[in-house]
Amino acid sequence: ALGNRSFIGNASDRKTHDTLNLIKQRENWRPIAPMVREVDFKEYFVGPKDPHMLMNDVVINRASIPAVTHSDNSARVQVVSDTGSMAYRVMTCLSEAGHCPVLANTSLNQRDEPLINSAVRAVRLMSEFESIQGIFLGNFYVEKVAK
């Protein structure tokens, strides 16, 4: 999915790691991958830049992105250079607002389930978890309405 059918979250908040593993129904020791724009890579990581998450990199400042830093200070980073992608635009908005532009990224599915590939399944999953605040469907963002 590499960002197109993914859960994304705030990499600077450790709770994001715990929440994503809870939603995905998996052990909490499992790492969550970071997604970063190519222009921001060197601020957070040392190692090879890879758009396909095939390499491990060293996290420069664990405290800045605890949701995506593994116990050995590594991360399997997805480097995004496509300026037109939704993920790139989200990271750019975060950066421009003065926030950490690194996203926590993991596949949009739960244990023993295939990737979610329909709006109906995505909205159903969002309705099951209070912690899922919204979803991107194509070029649209669907957000929960406060009760």
N, CA, C and O of each residue as an XYZ file, in Angstrom:
588
protein
N       0.834     -1.196      0.000
C       0.000      0.000      0.000
C       0.871      1.249      0.000
O       0.542      2.239     -0.653
N       1.978      1.204      0.730
C       2.944      2.299      0.784
C       2.294      3.678      0.851
O       2.590      4.563      0.049
N       1.413      3.835      1.814
C       0.799      5.136      2.054
C      -0.556      5.319      1.402
O      -1.262      6.276      1.719
N      -0.935      4.438      0.509
C      -2.210      4.618     -0.183
C      -3.368      3.888      0.486
O      -4.511      4.333      0.387
N      -3.101      2.805      1.146
C      -4.109      2.099      1.949
C      -3.459      1.831      3.294
O      -3.057      0.709      3.602
N      -3.366      2.890      4.084
C      -2.590      2.836      5.319
C      -3.294      3.548      6.455
O      -4.089      4.465      6.248
N      -2.978      3.097      7.672
C      -3.241      3.896      8.852
C      -2.070      4.849      8.937
O      -0.922      4.423      8.814
N      -2.330      6.123      9.144
C      -1.246      7.066      9.400
C      -1.548      7.777     10.708
O      -2.706      7.921     11.101
N      -0.504      8.213     11.365
C      -0.688      8.885     12.638
C       0.507      9.742     12.989
O       1.464      9.851     12.222
N       0.437     10.336     14.138
C       1.437     11.254     14.647
C       2.651     10.478     15.161
O       2.571      9.811     16.192
N       3.755     10.565     14.455
C       4.965      9.840     14.841
C       5.630     10.423     16.080
O       6.447      9.755     16.715
N       5.290     11.661     16.431
C       5.928     12.294     17.590
C       5.242     11.943     18.913
O       5.683     12.391     19.971
N       4.178     11.154     18.867
C       3.454     10.761     20.072
C       3.516      9.240     20.231
O       2.991      8.512     19.389
N       4.141      8.761     21.286
C       4.287      7.319     21.523
C       2.930      6.605     21.547
O       2.845      5.436     21.171
N       1.871      7.292     21.984
C       0.539      6.678     22.040
C       0.070      6.228     20.658
O      -0.735      5.303     20.551
N       0.557      6.863     19.613
C       0.182      6.462     18.255
C       0.591      5.022     18.004
O      -0.179      4.249     17.435
N       1.794      4.653     18.422
C       2.289      3.285     18.275
C       1.343      2.300     18.946
O       0.939      1.302     18.349
N       0.996      2.593     20.195
C       0.135      1.702     20.967
C      -1.263      1.607     20.348
O      -1.832      0.520     20.261
N      -1.807      2.733     19.925
C      -3.145      2.764     19.326
C      -3.186      1.977     18.024
O      -4.121      1.211     17.792
N      -2.177      2.160     17.167
C      -2.166      1.436     15.895
C      -2.052     -0.067     16.108
O      -2.727     -0.840     15.428
N      -1.216     -0.487     17.034
C      -1.111     -1.930     17.306
C      -2.398     -2.478     17.916
O      -2.762     -3.624     17.653
N      -3.085     -1.685     18.720
C      -4.369     -2.104     19.276
C      -5.408     -2.281     18.162
O      -6.099     -3.298     18.116
N      -5.518     -1.308     17.279
C      -6.465     -1.387     16.167
C      -6.149     -2.586     15.286
O      -7.053     -3.299     14.850
N      -4.875     -2.804     15.028
C      -4.465     -3.899     14.144
C      -4.500     -5.257     14.852
O      -4.262     -6.293     14.231
N      -4.797     -5.244     16.155
C      -4.919     -6.470     16.948
C      -3.624     -7.282     16.929
O      -3.635     -8.490     16.693
N      -2.518     -6.602     17.181
C      -1.232     -7.298     17.185
C      -0.427     -6.915     18.413
O      -0.750     -5.949     19.105
N       0.612     -7.673     18.674
C       1.446     -7.452     19.852
C       2.038     -6.045     19.824
O       2.397     -5.519     18.771
N       2.127     -5.452     21.020
C       2.583     -4.065     21.089
C       4.080     -3.895     20.838
O       4.535     -2.773     20.617
N       4.856     -4.979     20.865
C       6.287     -4.846     20.593
C       6.552     -4.652     19.092
O       7.656     -4.269     18.706
N       5.559     -4.910     18.258
C       5.777     -4.776     16.811
C       5.982     -3.312     16.428
O       5.248     -2.436     16.886
N       6.972     -3.053     15.596
C       7.257     -1.664     15.218
C       6.245     -1.114     14.216
O       5.608     -1.857     13.469
N       6.123      0.184     14.226
C       5.333      0.931     13.243
C       6.336      1.696     12.389
O       7.298      2.263     12.907
N       6.108      1.708     11.088
C       7.076      2.322     10.170
C       6.845      3.826     10.029
O       5.704      4.288     10.041
N       7.931      4.583      9.898
C       7.793      6.011      9.612
C       7.710      6.280      8.111
O       8.252      5.538      7.292
N       7.029      7.342      7.788
C       6.959      7.853      6.423
C       7.461      9.293      6.501
O       7.006     10.068      7.343
N       8.398      9.650      5.622
C       8.983     10.986      5.678
C       9.227     11.500      4.259
O       9.534     10.732      3.348
N       9.087     12.794      4.098
C       9.425     13.388      2.798
C      10.937     13.300      2.607
O      11.702     13.378      3.568
N      11.348     13.141      1.370
C      12.772     13.047      1.078
C      13.530     14.268      1.605
O      14.658     14.130      2.080
N      12.936     15.448      1.528
C      13.601     16.678      1.973
C      13.820     16.715      3.483
O      14.670     17.467      3.961
N      13.073     15.923      4.236
C      13.200     15.904      5.695
C      13.994     14.713      6.217
O      14.264     14.639      7.416
N      14.368     13.795      5.361
C      14.990     12.540      5.767
C      16.186     12.750      6.696
O      16.240     12.148      7.768
N      17.139     13.585      6.307
C      18.389     13.740      7.064
C      18.193     14.370      8.440
O      19.069     14.270      9.299
N      17.058     15.012      8.650
C      16.787     15.606      9.959
C      16.425     14.532     10.994
O      16.574     14.743     12.197
N      15.948     13.382     10.511
C      15.450     12.345     11.411
C      16.179     11.004     11.312
O      16.149     10.214     12.256
N      16.839     10.738     10.165
C      17.393      9.398      9.925
C      18.781      9.448      9.308
O      19.163     10.427      8.666
N      19.529      8.368      9.520
C      20.811      8.138      8.867
C      20.713      6.770      8.210
O      20.299      5.796      8.839
N      21.096      6.704      6.945
C      21.061      5.434      6.226
C      20.548      5.625      4.811
O      20.395      6.756      4.348
N      20.283      4.527      4.126
C      19.822      4.631      2.734
C      18.379      5.124      2.651
O      17.525      4.721      3.440
N      18.127      5.997      1.689
C      16.765      6.473      1.435
C      16.078      5.469      0.519
O      16.552      5.192     -0.583
N      14.949      4.926      0.990
C      14.261      3.902      0.210
C      12.757      4.164      0.170
O      12.124      4.264      1.222
N      12.174      4.277     -1.023
C      10.728      4.502     -1.116
C       9.898      3.256     -0.833
O       8.680      3.348     -0.683
N      10.543      2.091     -0.760
C       9.802      0.837     -0.619
C       9.984      0.148      0.727
O       9.588     -1.006      0.893
N      10.572      0.838      1.677
C      10.731      0.320      3.039
C      11.514     -0.989      3.092
O      11.176     -1.882      3.868
N      12.538     -1.105      2.286
C      13.325     -2.335      2.243
C      14.559     -2.302      3.130
O      15.193     -3.335      3.347
N      14.907     -1.126      3.645
C      16.133     -0.962      4.427
C      15.810     -0.433      5.821
O      14.788      0.219      6.032
N      16.694     -0.724      6.759
C      16.598     -0.123      8.081
C      17.491      1.098      8.130
O      18.577      1.112      7.551
N      17.030      2.113      8.818
C      17.810      3.322      9.038
C      17.945      3.541     10.539
O      17.205      2.961     11.334
N      18.890      4.375     10.911
C      19.085      4.733     12.310
C      18.316      6.020     12.571
O      18.391      6.967     11.789
N      17.580      6.050     13.669
C      16.851      7.245     14.065
C      17.815      8.173     14.785
O      18.495      7.757     15.723
N      17.880      9.426     14.355
C      18.813     10.393     14.937
C      18.359     10.844     16.320
O      19.170     10.909     17.244
N      17.069     11.157     16.476
C      16.564     11.662     17.746
C      15.308     10.893     18.129
O      14.200     11.249     17.728
N      15.493      9.849     18.899
C      14.391      8.966     19.295
C      13.248      9.736     19.940
O      12.084      9.411     19.705
N      13.548     10.740     20.739
C      12.518     11.495     21.452
C      11.592     12.257     20.504
O      10.449     12.547     20.859
N      12.065     12.580     19.318
C      11.236     13.352     18.393
C      10.210     12.503     17.659
O       9.188     13.024     17.213
N      10.466     11.195     17.524
C       9.534     10.311     16.806
C       9.424      8.944     17.495
O       9.748      7.919     16.895
N       8.974      8.933     18.738
C       8.945      7.675     19.494
C       7.957      6.636     18.957
O       8.147      5.442     19.187
N       6.924      7.055     18.259
C       5.928      6.093     17.752
C       6.491      5.187     16.670
O       5.931      4.127     16.392
N       7.599      5.599     16.057
C       8.144      4.835     14.923
C       9.584      4.401     15.129
O      10.230      3.928     14.194
N      10.096      4.556     16.351
C      11.469      4.158     16.646
C      11.457      2.816     17.364
O      10.870      2.690     18.439
N      12.104      1.814     16.775
C      12.154      0.477     17.371
C      13.111      0.492     18.563
O      13.882      1.435     18.736
N      13.057     -0.542     19.370
C      13.857     -0.608     20.594
C      15.362     -0.524     20.336
O      16.116     -0.107     21.216
N      15.805     -0.916     19.138
C      17.237     -0.827     18.816
C      17.592      0.475     18.108
O      18.661      0.579     17.506
N      16.710      1.466     18.171
C      16.906      2.792     17.573
C      16.901      2.767     16.046
O      17.492      3.633     15.400
N      16.235      1.775     15.483
C      16.133      1.691     14.024
C      14.696      1.949     13.579
O      13.769      1.995     14.387
N      14.547      2.112     12.286
C      13.227      2.264     11.686
C      13.310      1.833     10.227
O      14.318      2.048      9.554
N      12.239      1.226      9.758
C      12.149      0.837      8.347
C      11.355      1.934      7.653
O      10.125      1.907      7.620
N      12.079      2.895      7.102
C      11.522      4.162      6.638
C      11.012      4.081      5.202
O      11.653      3.493      4.331
N       9.847      4.682      4.976
C       9.376      4.908      3.614
C       9.650      6.365      3.290
O       9.098      7.262      3.925
N      10.506      6.601      2.298
C      10.854      7.947      1.874
C       9.940      8.333      0.715
O       9.865      7.628     -0.291
N       9.253      9.452      0.867
C       8.269      9.897     -0.119
C       8.814     11.099     -0.876
O       9.164     12.115     -0.275
N       8.885     10.977     -2.193
C       9.343     12.097     -3.025
C       8.259     12.587     -3.990
O       8.432     13.622     -4.634
N       7.154     11.861     -4.095
C       6.058     12.244     -4.988
C       5.292     13.402     -4.356
O       4.469     13.193     -3.465
N       5.560     14.616     -4.814
C       4.959     15.809     -4.217
C       3.445     15.887     -4.425
O       2.771     16.671     -3.756
N       2.916     15.098     -5.326
C       1.478     15.097     -5.568
C       0.707     14.094     -4.742
O      -0.524     14.099     -4.755
N       1.408     13.232     -4.021
C       0.712     12.195     -3.250
C       0.041     12.808     -2.022
O       0.478     13.835     -1.504
N      -1.019     12.161     -1.573
C      -1.740     12.628     -0.389
C      -0.819     12.640      0.825
O      -0.840     13.596      1.601
N      -0.017     11.602      1.003
C       0.884     11.536      2.151
C       1.862     12.707      2.141
O       2.106     13.325      3.178
N       2.416     13.010      0.985
C       3.369     14.123      0.880
C       2.685     15.438      1.253
O       3.256     16.267      1.961
N       1.473     15.612      0.774
C       0.740     16.856      1.070
C       0.425     16.965      2.556
O       0.509     18.053      3.125
N       0.065     15.854      3.194
C      -0.196     15.870      4.638
C       1.082     16.237      5.391
O       1.053     17.076      6.291
N       2.199     15.614      5.026
C       3.462     15.912      5.702
C       3.879     17.367      5.492
O       4.427     17.993      6.399
N       3.625     17.898      4.313
C       3.945     19.299      4.032
C       3.099     20.221      4.907
O       3.615     21.192      5.461
N       1.811     19.927      5.036
C       0.933     20.731      5.902
C       1.421     20.694      7.351
O       1.429     21.720      8.031
N       1.825     19.525      7.819
C       2.350     19.414      9.185
C       3.595     20.273      9.350
O       3.721     21.008     10.330
N       4.515     20.182      8.394
C       5.755     20.946      8.453
C       5.475     22.449      8.450
O       6.058     23.198      9.234
N       4.586     22.878      7.569
C       4.265     24.305      7.469
C       3.585     24.832      8.728
O       3.677     26.021      9.031
N       2.903     23.953      9.463
C       2.243     24.347     10.709
C       3.182     24.249     11.915
O       2.773     24.504     13.048
N       4.453     23.875     11.664
C       5.435     23.791     12.732
C       5.430     22.474     13.493
O       6.012     22.380     14.573
N       4.774     21.451     12.936
C       4.720     20.131     13.571
C       5.727     19.186     12.931
O       6.255     19.466     11.855
N       5.987     18.084     13.587
C       6.867     17.052     13.051
C       6.248     16.506     11.760
O       5.095     16.076     11.771
N       6.990     16.515     10.654
C       6.435     16.054      9.378
C       6.543     14.554      9.142
O       6.242     14.080      8.046
N       6.969     13.798     10.156
C       7.088     12.353     10.014
C       5.755     11.713     10.423
O       5.185     12.052     11.460
N       5.271     10.788      9.595
C       4.026     10.083      9.887
C       4.324      8.644     10.307
O       5.257      8.019      9.803
N       3.525      8.134     11.226
C       3.517      6.706     11.515
C       2.658      6.067     10.426
O       1.603      6.596     10.077
N       3.108      4.929      9.887
C       2.450      4.332      8.726
C       2.431      2.817      8.852
O       3.469      2.182      9.042
N       1.242      2.252      8.743
C       1.117      0.794      8.727
C      -0.081      0.419      7.865
O      -0.982      1.232      7.657
N      -0.091     -0.787      7.374
C      -1.120     -1.203      6.420
C      -2.526     -1.134      7.010
O      -2.727     -1.355      8.204
N      -3.481     -0.827      6.160
C      -4.877     -0.646      6.543
C      -5.587     -1.998      6.553
O      -6.309     -2.353      5.621
N      -5.361     -2.726      7.619
C      -6.023     -4.010      7.819
C      -5.887     -4.402      9.283
O      -5.156     -3.777     10.052
N      -6.609     -5.449      9.643
C      -6.497     -6.007     10.979
C      -5.981     -7.432     10.857
O      -5.813     -7.954      9.755
N      -5.734     -8.049     11.998
C      -5.193     -9.405     12.035
C      -6.030    -10.346     11.169
O      -7.260    -10.349     11.221
N      -5.326    -11.135     10.381
C      -5.944    -12.160      9.527
C      -6.924    -11.599      8.502
O      -7.792    -12.324      8.017
N      -6.796    -10.326      8.169
C      -7.667     -9.684      7.180
C      -6.822     -9.114      6.048
O      -5.689     -8.689      6.274
N      -7.367     -9.102      4.823
C      -6.654     -8.463      3.718
C      -6.713     -6.939      3.861
O      -7.472     -6.412      4.675
N      -5.915     -6.251      3.072
C      -5.967     -4.792      3.072
C      -7.381     -4.328      2.765
O      -8.076     -4.911      1.932
N      -7.791     -3.282      3.444
C      -9.106     -2.698      3.172
C      -9.032     -1.998      1.821
O      -8.148     -1.175      1.583
N      -9.966     -2.335      0.947
C      -9.929     -1.777     -0.402
C     -11.269     -1.184     -0.817
O     -11.530     -1.013     -2.008
N     -12.119     -0.870      0.157
C     -13.386     -0.225     -0.186
C     -13.717      0.832      0.854
O     -13.342      0.717      2.021
N     -14.424      1.862      0.411
C     -14.825      2.933      1.318
C     -15.737      2.406      2.413
O     -15.653      2.852      3.558
N     -16.598      1.476      2.080
C     -17.534      0.923      3.062
C     -16.774      0.244      4.199
O     -17.080      0.477      5.368
N     -15.787     -0.593      3.872
C     -15.006     -1.270      4.911
C     -14.206     -0.275      5.738
O     -14.077     -0.433      6.952
N     -13.665      0.755      5.081
C     -12.873      1.758      5.796
C     -13.740      2.536      6.780
O     -13.340      2.750      7.924
N     -14.922      2.959      6.343
C     -15.826      3.699      7.221
C     -16.313      2.807      8.363
O     -16.447      3.273      9.494
N     -16.574      1.550      8.084
C     -17.004      0.614      9.132
C     -15.916      0.484     10.203
O     -16.209      0.524     11.398
N     -14.670      0.330      9.773
C     -13.579      0.220     10.734
C     -13.456      1.504     11.551
O     -13.258      1.452     12.765
N     -13.574      2.647     10.894
C     -13.488      3.921     11.598
C     -14.585      4.014     12.668
O     -14.346      4.532     13.758
N     -15.768      3.521     12.359
C     -16.869      3.601     13.321
C     -16.644      2.693     14.525
O     -17.216      2.934     15.589
N     -15.829      1.660     14.381
C     -15.574      0.720     15.472
C     -14.548      1.220     16.486
O     -14.495      0.714     17.607
N     -13.742      2.197     16.114
C     -12.664      2.664     16.977
C     -12.739      4.169     17.169
O     -12.681      4.937     16.209
N     -12.871      4.579     18.425
C     -12.906      6.008     18.740
C     -11.620      6.706     18.313
O     -11.639      7.880     17.942
N     -10.508      5.987     18.365
C      -9.205      6.584     18.069
C      -8.984      6.864     16.583
O      -8.068      7.611     16.237
N      -9.789      6.292     15.703
C      -9.676      6.615     14.274
C     -10.535      7.847     14.040
O     -11.764      7.774     14.052
N      -9.877      8.974     13.827
C     -10.572     10.261     13.753
C     -11.094     10.596     12.369
O     -12.051     11.359     12.236
N     -10.484     10.042     11.346
C     -10.912     10.342      9.987
C     -10.204      9.447      9.005
O      -9.262      8.737      9.357
N     -10.665      9.484      7.762
C     -10.045      8.685      6.704
C      -9.983      9.504      5.419
O     -10.858     10.321      5.131
N      -8.929      9.259      4.665
C      -8.825      9.817      3.330
C      -9.405      8.800      2.362
O      -9.018      7.632      2.375
N     -10.322      9.238      1.534
C     -10.896      8.412      0.469
C     -10.611      9.137     -0.833
O     -11.302     10.093     -1.186
N      -9.588      8.677     -1.549
C      -9.174      9.412     -2.741
C      -8.685     10.785     -2.340
O      -7.786     10.904     -1.508
N      -9.264     11.826     -2.918
C      -8.887     13.207     -2.585
C      -9.763     13.820     -1.507
O      -9.709     15.029     -1.283
N     -10.567     13.010     -0.836
C     -11.479     13.514      0.178
C     -11.052     13.030      1.559
O     -10.496     11.943      1.717
N     -11.327     13.870      2.552
C     -11.080     13.508      3.940
C     -12.438     13.420      4.633
O     -13.201     14.387      4.637
N     -12.736     12.265      5.215
C     -13.985     12.054      5.928
C     -13.652     12.017      7.418
O     -12.855     11.192      7.864
N     -14.254     12.895      8.161
C     -13.952     13.023      9.597
C     -15.196     12.683     10.412
O     -16.321     12.951      9.991
N     -14.978     12.093     11.575
C     -16.092     11.796     12.474
C     -16.704     13.088     12.970
O     -16.002     14.070     13.209
N     -18.005     13.082     13.122
C     -18.715     14.214     13.680
C     -18.795     14.014     15.189
O     -19.154     12.937     15.664
N     -18.462     15.047     15.928
C     -18.515     14.967     17.387
C     -19.966     14.815     17.834
O     -20.865     15.477     17.315
N     -20.176     13.924     18.815
C     -21.534     13.687     19.320
C     -21.888     14.662     20.415
O     -22.993     14.609     20.956
